[in-house]
Amino acid sequence: MKASIELTMSPLQDDYEQHIIKFIKTLRDSEFQVLENPLATQIYGDFTAMMSFLTKEMAKSMEETKAVLFYMKVVKTDRHDYEPFF
């Protein structure tokens, strides 16, 4: 099943930028379509494969940071080509 996932990573430490950049680069190198904006990153693809990938990569990020928050929104459909109609 196709899905769209929006992620925001918030490391709770002074050197937060390097952790966010590393995580985004990992997403970019994945098999999934990735779109970025200043507030969040969206990835699109197969739900099960994305969740498996994200579980592994989020765990790595958690091991490398003192404390980190991940905000995630999941939509059951691939919305990468969404364009407003108004």
C-alpha positions, 0 to 999 in steps of 0.5 A, a space after each residue: 500500500 502506498 503512503 505519504 509520511 511527513 517527518 520533523 526531527 527535533 534533537 534537544 541539544 545544542 548541536 542539533 543541526 548536524 543531526 538533522 542534516 545527517 538524518 535528511 541525507 539518509 532519507 535522500 539516499 533511500 529508495 523513497 521519493 523525498 521532498 523537503 521544506 523548511 519545517 518538515 520532510 516528506 517521504 513517499 512510497 510503500 508503507 511497510 518498506 518506509 516504516 521498516 526503513 524509518 524504524 531502523 534510521 530513527 533508532 540510529 538517530 536516537 542512539 547518536 543524540 542525547 534526546 530527540 523528538 520525531 513528529 510523524 504524520 502518515 497518510 494512506 496514499 501517495 500525495 507527492 504530486 498534490 497541487 492545490 485546486 484553489 
